[in-house]
Amino acid sequence: MPKLPSFAKARGIAAIEFTLVAPFMLLLIFATAEFGRLLYQYNALTNIVRDASRYMSDKAMSDNTGIPKVSDKLKSDTTKLIIAGGTTNEGEMLPGLTTAAITYDLSGEIVTITVSYDWTPIFADALFSFYNNPAISLNFPMVVSYSMRAS
């Protein structure tokens, strides 16, 4: 049997090493992308709630009585601001954010907005399970609450 050149052996070994290492590298890359997306969406949600809280606290003092009041129209406009980024429904700031996840509270002069957003990964909703155990869900709620004094 003829002897193979050493570079042919090295090329074969490199292909085997790549086959063994590539799945772990891809898993690491996708996990990093998902974590970055999670941080981006949490930051976006925090900014949205802060802006909406600022908007609501500014508009809560609508008359000269000095008593803050949160009307249904103000709640509706603030909800549109949270979901679409403006007082008109022109899109969505975060995919899957619904009006049911938004709560408003007026306690004295303090306006509080709380938003719960269920974060869902792109690549998989759950980790596989072993035997008869249920799959491990990768979805979890992000809850952001922001309070401001009505002015």
trRosetta pair geometry for C-beta under 8 A, 3 or more apart (Angstrom, degrees):
i j d omega theta_ij theta_ji phi_ij phi_ji
4 8 4.7 -106 172 76 111 132
4 9 5.9 125 105 -49 123 90
5 8 5.0 98 65 1 80 104
5 9 7.7 -149 99 -2 46 85
6 9 5.7 -54 -155 35 42 112
6 10 6.4 41 150 -20 71 106
7 10 5.5 -52 -145 38 38 114
7 11 6.3 42 155 -24 67 103
8 11 5.8 -49 -146 33 30 112
8 12 6.7 30 153 -17 61 105
9 12 5.8 -58 -153 37 32 111
9 13 6.4 29 152 -17 67 107
10 13 5.7 -55 -146 38 33 110
10 14 6.3 36 154 -22 66 105
11 14 5.7 -51 -147 34 31 113
11 15 6.7 33 153 -20 62 103
12 15 5.8 -52 -152 32 33 111
12 16 6.6 31 151 -16 64 104
13 16 5.7 -54 -151 37 35 111
13 17 6.3 36 151 -19 67 106
14 17 5.6 -52 -145 38 32 112
14 18 6.3 35 154 -21 64 105
15 18 5.7 -52 -147 35 31 113
15 19 6.4 34 153 -22 63 105
16 19 5.6 -52 -149 34 32 114
16 20 6.6 26 154 -14 64 107
17 20 5.9 -60 -151 39 32 108
17 21 6.0 11 160 -5 69 116
18 21 6.1 -66 -135 47 27 99
18 22 5.6 41 167 -42 68 109
19 22 6.3 -35 -127 16 20 116
20 23 8.0 -71 177 24 26 97
21 24 5.9 -70 -164 45 48 108
21 25 5.9 44 147 -23 82 111
22 25 5.6 -59 -141 39 32 111
22 26 6.1 31 161 -18 68 106
23 26 5.8 -56 -145 38 30 110
23 27 6.3 33 155 -21 64 106
24 27 5.6 -50 -146 36 32 114
24 28 6.4 34 153 -19 64 105
25 28 5.7 -54 -149 37 31 113
25 29 6.4 32 152 -19 65 106
26 29 5.6 -53 -145 36 33 112
26 30 6.2 27 159 -13 67 107
27 30 6.1 -57 -143 41 28 105
27 31 6.1 28 158 -19 64 110
28 31 5.9 -54 -141 38 27 110
28 32 6.3 28 158 -19 62 108
29 32 5.9 -57 -150 36 27 111
29 33 6.5 27 152 -19 63 106
30 33 5.5 -52 -146 36 34 113
30 34 6.3 34 155 -18 66 104
30 123 5.6 50 -179 -55 127 164
31 34 5.8 -53 -147 38 32 110
31 35 6.3 31 155 -18 65 107
32 35 5.8 -54 -144 38 30 110
32 36 6.3 33 155 -19 64 106
33 36 5.8 -55 -149 37 30 112
33 37 6.4 30 152 -19 64 106
34 37 5.6 -54 -148 37 32 112
34 38 6.3 38 151 -23 65 103
34 121 5.1 6 -144 -136 127 109
34 122 6.7 -148 -102 28 91 90
34 123 6.5 -83 -71 13 125 113
35 38 5.5 -48 -148 32 33 116
35 39 6.6 32 153 -16 64 103
36 39 5.8 -54 -149 38 32 109
36 40 6.3 35 152 -20 65 107
37 40 5.5 -53 -145 37 32 114
37 41 6.3 27 158 -15 66 107
37 121 7.8 114 79 -130 132 65
37 122 7.0 25 76 -14 174 114
38 41 6.1 -59 -147 39 27 105
38 42 6.3 26 156 -17 64 108
38 119 6.0 65 -126 -178 86 150
38 121 7.9 -28 -64 -91 103 81
39 42 5.7 -54 -143 38 31 111
39 43 6.2 31 157 -18 64 107
40 43 5.8 -58 -149 38 28 110
40 44 6.3 28 153 -18 64 108
41 44 5.5 -50 -142 38 34 113
41 45 6.2 38 156 -21 65 104
41 94 6.0 95 -152 -128 100 116
41 117 7.5 -145 156 122 111 143
41 119 6.2 139 97 -115 144 110
41 142 7.3 160 117 13 101 164
42 45 5.7 -52 -146 36 30 112
42 46 6.4 33 153 -20 63 105
42 119 7.8 -23 -62 -76 85 141
42 142 5.5 -140 -105 -149 87 148
42 144 7.8 151 -161 -63 70 121
43 46 5.7 -52 -148 35 31 113
43 47 6.4 29 155 -16 64 106
44 47 5.8 -57 -148 39 30 110
44 48 6.2 33 154 -22 65 107
44 93 6.5 -179 161 161 116 104
44 94 6.3 149 108 -73 126 104
45 48 5.7 -53 -145 35 30 113
45 49 6.3 25 159 -15 65 107
45 94 6.3 18 -77 -53 89 153
45 115 6.5 -152 -171 96 103 129
45 117 5.5 -125 -113 13 143 150
45 142 6.0 117 58 115 167 131
45 144 5.2 165 134 -6 105 146
46 49 6.1 -58 -146 39 27 106
46 50 6.2 27 156 -19 63 110
46 144 5.3 -155 -93 -133 61 145
46 146 7.9 122 -157 -62 63 122
47 50 5.7 -56 -144 38 30 112
47 51 6.3 27 159 -16 65 107
48 51 6.0 -59 -149 38 27 107
48 52 6.2 23 155 -15 64 111
48 81 7.8 161 -169 136 83 77
48 82 5.5 94 158 -141 112 63
48 85 7.3 -81 -118 -95 104 70
48 93 5.5 124 -96 130 141 163
48 94 7.5 -103 -13 -17 160 112
48 115 7.5 -30 97 31 111 168
49 52 5.7 -56 -143 41 31 111
49 53 6.1 34 156 -22 65 107
49 82 6.9 39 -88 -122 57 107
49 113 5.7 -170 -160 101 89 115
49 114 8.0 27 -145 -123 134 20
49 115 5.2 -141 -88 14 118 124
49 144 4.7 -176 6 116 160 122
49 145 7.4 -109 168 -117 148 10
49 146 4.7 149 136 -1 103 126
50 53 5.7 -55 -146 36 28 111
50 54 6.4 30 153 -19 63 105
50 146 5.2 -166 -90 -127 55 161
51 54 5.6 -53 -149 36 32 113
51 55 6.3 34 151 -21 65 105
51 81 6.9 -138 115 160 102 119
52 55 5.5 -51 -146 36 33 114
52 56 6.2 28 156 -15 66 107
52 78 5.1 98 -167 -166 101 90
52 81 4.9 154 -103 102 91 119
52 82 4.8 9 -75 -69 155 89
52 113 5.6 -108 106 107 112 175
52 146 7.8 122 68 61 85 134
53 56 5.8 -54 -141 40 30 107
53 57 6.1 27 159 -17 65 109
53 111 6.4 162 -157 107 78 104
53 112 7.6 -7 -125 -137 116 27
53 113 4.8 -141 -81 20 89 119
53 146 4.1 -118 -32 107 157 117
53 147 7.0 -121 -158 -97 139 8
53 148 4.9 131 151 0 105 118
54 57 6.0 -56 -141 39 26 107
54 58 6.3 26 157 -19 61 110
54 148 6.3 113 -87 -45 48 172
55 58 6.0 -63 -153 36 25 110
55 59 6.3 4 159 -2 65 114
55 77 7.7 -129 146 122 129 104
55 78 6.0 168 94 -108 118 87
55 81 5.8 -112 45 -160 165 178
56 59 6.1 -66 -139 47 30 98
56 60 6.0 47 158 -47 67 101
56 70 6.9 17 -171 -118 110 107
56 74 6.3 105 -132 164 81 109
56 78 4.8 24 -72 -98 109 142
56 104 7.4 -150 -155 -133 159 118
56 111 5.2 -166 115 160 110 149
56 113 6.5 128 24 -51 151 124
56 148 7.7 134 74 56 88 118
57 60 5.7 -35 -140 8 30 120
57 68 8.0 -34 -144 -132 58 142
57 111 4.6 -161 -83 38 80 134
57 148 4.0 -79 -51 102 157 118
57 149 6.5 82 -157 87 131 29
57 150 4.8 -145 -155 -102 71 50
57 151 6.1 46 147 12 96 80
58 61 7.8 -77 177 33 29 91
58 150 8.0 -158 -51 -150 15 62
58 151 6.4 -19 -106 62 53 91
59 62 6.5 20 174 -72 64 93
59 74 5.4 178 115 -129 124 116
59 77 7.7 -30 84 80 173 138
60 68 4.0 17 143 -158 116 104
60 69 6.4 162 -173 53 72 37
60 70 5.8 -27 -121 -75 98 72
60 74 6.9 110 -89 -179 59 161
60 106 7.1 161 -144 -116 137 125
60 111 5.7 -156 -47 -66 154 137
60 150 4.0 -80 78 -131 132 126
61 66 7.3 -2 -138 -130 112 30
61 68 5.5 -57 -69 -99 69 74
61 150 5.4 141 -39 156 94 106
61 151 6.3 -93 6 111 138 24
62 69 6.4 -71 26 59 106 104
62 71 7.5 -4 -4 -12 155 122
62 74 7.9 -128 -50 -64 131 133
63 69 7.5 22 16 20 103 128
68 106 6.2 -153 109 -157 115 124
68 109 5.7 121 -3 -130 130 58
68 111 6.9 -121 162 -57 152 103
68 150 3.6 78 -94 76 142 170
69 106 7.8 57 -133 -171 23 170
70 74 5.5 -126 -158 83 61 132
70 75 6.2 74 163 -56 101 93
70 104 6.1 -175 166 151 157 136
70 106 4.9 -167 -7 -45 125 137
70 111 7.0 134 -73 -122 124 109
71 74 4.6 101 54 5 77 101
71 75 7.1 -137 98 -3 44 85
72 75 5.5 -52 -149 37 35 113
72 76 6.2 38 151 -22 66 105
73 76 5.5 -52 -146 36 33 114
73 77 6.3 31 155 -16 66 105
74 77 5.8 -53 -144 39 31 108
74 78 6.2 29 156 -17 64 109
75 78 5.8 -58 -145 40 28 110
75 79 6.2 33 154 -23 65 106
75 104 5.7 -113 -118 -6 105 160
76 79 5.7 -53 -147 34 29 113
76 80 6.6 29 153 -17 62 104
77 80 5.7 -52 -151 36 33 112
77 81 6.4 38 149 -22 64 104
77 87 4.8 -8 -153 -133 92 105
78 81 5.3 -49 -149 33 36 116
78 82 6.5 35 152 -19 66 102
78 104 7.3 91 87 -88 146 130
78 113 7.1 -135 162 -103 133 139
79 82 5.7 -52 -148 35 33 110
79 83 6.2 15 160 -6 67 111
79 99 5.4 30 -166 -123 132 100
79 102 5.8 159 -116 81 89 160
80 83 6.1 -62 -137 46 28 100
80 84 5.4 -26 -177 31 69 114
80 86 6.8 -45 139 97 99 46
80 87 5.2 77 95 -148 130 37
80 88 6.7 83 172 -11 136 4
80 89 5.8 -97 -136 -66 104 72
81 84 7.3 -63 -106 58 13 74
81 85 6.9 10 -164 -161 48 10
81 86 6.4 -16 -111 -154 61 5
81 87 6.0 -5 -64 -74 86 61
82 93 7.3 -108 161 26 41 138
82 97 7.3 -131 138 149 93 136
82 102 5.9 128 82 -102 163 141
82 113 7.6 -161 -78 173 136 139
82 115 6.3 -173 -164 -92 138 141
83 89 7.3 -7 96 -120 118 85
83 92 6.0 -50 170 -126 77 76
83 93 6.6 -176 172 15 23 96
83 97 5.6 -171 -121 105 74 110
83 98 7.7 32 -109 -129 123 17
83 99 6.9 -39 -57 -70 139 73
84 88 6.8 -101 112 94 149 46
84 89 5.0 -166 -57 -130 156 45
84 90 5.4 113 -179 40 125 62
84 91 5.5 119 -147 60 83 54
84 92 6.2 -57 -98 -91 57 38
84 93 6.7 159 -144 -27 7 86
85 90 7.6 -73 60 62 95 99
85 91 6.9 -12 26 71 114 100
85 93 4.8 132 -54 -73 97 106
86 90 6.1 10 51 23 124 117
92 95 6.3 98 110 -93 134 42
92 97 6.4 162 -169 44 110 99
93 97 6.7 -18 64 34 85 149
94 97 4.4 77 74 -29 100 125
94 117 6.1 -6 118 -146 154 143
96 117 7.5 112 97 -161 95 85
96 118 6.7 -81 134 66 132 91
96 120 6.9 65 7 12 168 121
97 101 6.4 -104 -159 54 67 139
97 115 7.5 6 -152 -176 115 121
97 117 5.6 -29 -102 -116 93 106
98 101 5.4 103 65 -1 74 100
99 102 5.8 -61 -159 29 47 113
101 115 5.8 54 129 -163 96 67
101 116 4.5 -127 -161 65 96 74
101 117 6.1 95 158 -77 155 51
101 118 7.8 -131 -101 -12 142 82
102 113 7.0 -19 -164 -168 91 95
102 114 7.4 153 -154 83 44 53
102 115 5.3 -9 -102 -104 73 81
103 113 7.4 158 82 -156 51 48
103 114 4.7 -9 58 59 99 100
103 115 7.9 -171 23 -74 65 40
104 111 7.5 -27 -164 -167 90 86
104 112 7.3 145 -162 83 43 59
104 113 5.9 -15 -105 -104 67 71
105 111 7.5 150 83 -160 55 42
105 112 4.3 -12 62 61 104 105
105 113 7.9 -169 25 -72 73 31
105 114 7.4 32 -1 -4 111 105
106 110 7.4 157 -155 82 45 51
106 111 5.7 -13 -104 -104 75 67
106 112 7.7 -168 -74 23 31 73
106 150 7.7 23 -139 -41 102 133
107 110 5.0 -19 68 64 86 102
107 112 6.9 15 10 -1 106 115
109 149 5.1 23 128 -155 106 84
109 150 5.0 -127 -170 36 73 92
110 147 5.3 6 -178 -174 107 112
110 148 7.2 160 -151 82 63 25
110 149 5.8 -42 -95 -96 62 58
110 150 7.5 -138 -79 -11 12 82
111 147 6.9 161 82 -151 44 59
111 148 5.6 -19 60 64 94 77
111 149 7.6 129 14 -132 80 10
111 150 5.4 93 -25 -63 111 90
112 145 6.3 5 -174 -175 103 99
112 146 7.1 169 -148 85 59 39
112 147 4.3 -19 -96 -96 85 88
113 145 7.1 177 90 -148 45 55
113 146 5.6 -8 57 56 89 87
114 143 6.8 0 -173 -173 96 94
114 144 7.3 173 -149 90 52 45
114 145 4.2 -10 -103 -103 85 91
115 143 7.3 172 88 -149 46 50
115 144 5.3 -7 58 59 92 90
115 145 7.8 176 21 -79 58 48
116 141 5.2 -10 -171 -169 98 123
116 142 7.4 156 -156 78 49 45
116 143 4.9 -13 -104 -101 78 84
117 141 6.8 138 71 -157 36 67
117 142 4.9 -21 65 60 93 95
117 143 7.8 175 22 -79 65 37
117 144 7.6 6 7 7 108 101
118 139 5.8 15 178 180 99 113
118 140 7.5 -174 -148 102 64 16
118 141 5.4 -41 -94 -95 62 69
118 142 7.8 174 -92 16 14 73
119 139 6.6 172 83 -151 55 62
119 140 6.0 -10 52 63 99 64
119 141 7.4 149 8 -120 78 17
119 142 5.3 63 -31 -19 113 110
120 125 6.5 -20 -158 -112 99 87
120 138 7.8 91 -150 96 50 89
120 139 5.1 -10 -99 -106 71 101
121 124 6.2 -3 94 59 126 51
121 125 6.8 -179 54 -93 89 38
121 138 5.0 -25 5 120 127 132
121 139 7.5 -128 4 -76 77 60
124 127 7.2 84 126 -79 135 43
124 138 6.4 84 100 13 81 147
125 137 6.7 -32 154 -143 79 73
125 138 6.1 -170 179 43 29 97
125 139 6.2 -4 -159 -35 83 104
126 129 8.0 -16 146 -38 118 93
126 135 3.8 68 149 138 135 124
126 136 6.0 153 -165 75 83 42
126 137 5.0 -44 -101 -101 95 44
126 138 5.9 -165 -93 -2 33 85
127 135 6.1 174 72 -171 51 84
127 136 4.2 -2 45 57 108 104
127 138 6.7 108 -30 -52 79 102
128 135 6.4 -59 -139 -121 19 101
129 132 7.9 -24 135 144 125 11
129 133 4.6 -153 -171 86 114 83
129 134 6.0 -140 -96 134 155 15
129 135 4.5 -111 -35 -82 108 56
129 136 7.1 145 -83 -13 84 71
130 133 5.8 25 63 32 64 119
137 140 7.7 136 118 -58 102 71
